[in-house]
Amino acid sequence: MKVIAQRVSSAKVSINKETHASINKGILAYVCFEKGDKDEVIDKFIHKIGSFSIFRGENDEMSLNLKNVEGELLIISQFTLAAVTEKGNKPSFHRALDSKKANSLYNLLLKRLSDSSIRFQSGVFGADMDIQSINEGPVTFLFEI
């Protein structure tokens, strides 16, 4: 599982020019499931995203996490994170989990987030989405779980 996590002061996802979901202060997370990913990556991700120190605390240091700041999470599925770009001028997506299995894991992720204490919104798996965000810092992390 690959995740791009950005600290944002706000973010929203629109589908067909209509706002589908939006958050205020929190994390915008683009998630991609890759071949070999199992259910276990979901629990690891939820723990990591909820407890990773990404927000400013004392002395302006990154010492606070999503729960500390009572922030929100916006989850967006993005299979292009699995792209292999080392050779040539066209990406290869052979590392991406097939769509049916990835959709199943994405739905499981949303269900487990619902059971957690993390407030979240989400995009729609496989949809053509427009994402707007204000990246605070900018602060962006790549997680490979």
C-alpha positions in Angstrom: 0.0 0.0 0.0 1.3 3.4 -0.9 0.0 6.6 0.6 0.7 10.2 -0.1 -0.3 12.2 3.0 -0.5 16.0 2.9 -1.1 18.3 5.9 -3.9 20.6 4.8 -5.8 23.5 6.2 -8.7 22.4 3.9 -9.4 20.0 1.1 -12.4 18.9 -1.0 -13.2 16.4 -3.7 -15.7 17.2 -6.4 -17.4 14.7 -8.8 -19.2 16.1 -11.9 -18.5 19.6 -10.7 -20.4 19.0 -7.4 -18.7 18.8 -4.0 -18.7 15.3 -2.8 -16.7 15.6 0.4 -14.7 18.3 2.2 -12.6 18.7 5.3 -11.0 21.5 7.3 -7.7 21.1 9.1 -6.3 17.6 8.7 -4.8 15.2 6.2 -5.5 14.6 2.6 -4.4 11.0 1.9 -4.1 9.5 -1.6 -4.1 5.7 -1.2 -3.1 3.0 -3.6 -3.3 -0.8 -3.1 -0.6 -2.8 -4.8 -0.2 -6.5 -5.6 0.3 -8.5 -2.5 -1.6 -6.1 -0.2 -3.8 -7.9 2.3 -6.3 -6.7 5.0 -3.5 -6.2 7.5 -2.2 -3.1 5.7 -5.5 -1.3 6.5 -5.0 -1.5 10.3 -1.4 -0.5 9.9 -2.4 2.5 7.8 -5.1 3.6 10.3 -2.7 3.4 13.2 0.0 5.3 11.2 -2.2 8.1 9.9 -3.8 8.7 13.3 -0.6 8.7 15.3 2.0 10.2 12.9 3.3 13.6 14.1 2.5 15.9 11.2 1.1 19.0 12.9 2.9 21.9 14.6 3.1 21.8 18.3 5.5 23.5 20.8 8.4 25.4 19.4 6.8 25.0 15.9 8.0 21.4 15.7 5.9 18.6 14.2 4.9 17.0 17.4 1.1 16.7 17.2 -0.9 14.0 15.3 -4.3 14.0 13.7 -6.0 13.0 17.0 -4.2 15.6 19.0 -5.5 18.4 16.8 -8.9 16.9 16.3 -8.3 17.0 12.6 -10.1 15.3 9.7 -9.0 12.9 7.1 -9.9 12.9 3.4 -9.2 9.6 1.7 -8.9 9.5 -2.1 -8.1 6.3 -4.0 -5.4 6.8 -6.6 -4.0 3.8 -8.4 -1.5 5.9 -10.3 0.7 5.8 -7.2 1.7 2.3 -8.2 3.1 3.5 -11.5 6.5 2.3 -12.5 8.3 5.3 -14.1 12.0 4.4 -14.2 12.1 3.3 -17.9 10.7 5.0 -21.0 8.1 7.8 -21.2 5.0 5.9 -20.4 4.0 4.6 -16.9 3.4 0.9 -16.3 0.8 0.0 -13.7 1.7 -3.7 -13.3 2.3 -3.2 -9.6 -1.3 -2.0 -9.0 -3.7 -4.4 -7.4 -6.5 -5.4 -9.8 -9.5 -3.1 -9.6 -11.9 -5.5 -8.1 -9.6 -6.4 -5.2 -8.5 -2.8 -4.7 -12.1 -1.7 -4.5 -12.8 -4.4 -1.9 -9.8 -3.2 0.2 -10.8 0.4 -0.2 -14.3 -0.3 1.0 -12.8 -2.3 4.0 -10.6 0.7 4.7 -13.7 3.0 4.8 -15.5 0.6 7.1 -12.6 0.3 9.5 -12.2 4.0 9.6 -15.9 4.3 10.5 -15.2 2.0 13.4 -12.2 4.1 14.5 -12.1 7.5 16.3 -10.8 9.3 13.2 -13.2 11.7 11.5 -13.0 11.2 7.8 -14.6 11.8 4.4 -13.8 10.0 1.2 -13.8 10.2 -2.6 -15.4 7.5 -4.8 -13.3 4.5 -5.9 -12.6 4.7 -9.6 -14.4 8.0 -10.1 -13.1 10.9 -12.1 -12.5 13.4 -9.3 -11.3 17.0 -9.0 -9.3 17.6 -5.8 -8.7 21.0 -4.3 -6.5 21.4 -1.3 -4.5 24.0 0.6 -1.3 22.1 1.6 -0.1 23.7 4.9 3.6 24.0 5.0 3.8 22.5 2.5 4.1 19.2 4.3 3.8 15.9 2.3 4.9 12.4 3.3 5.1 9.1 1.3 4.2 6.0 3.2 4.8 2.5 2.0 2.9 0.2 4.2 
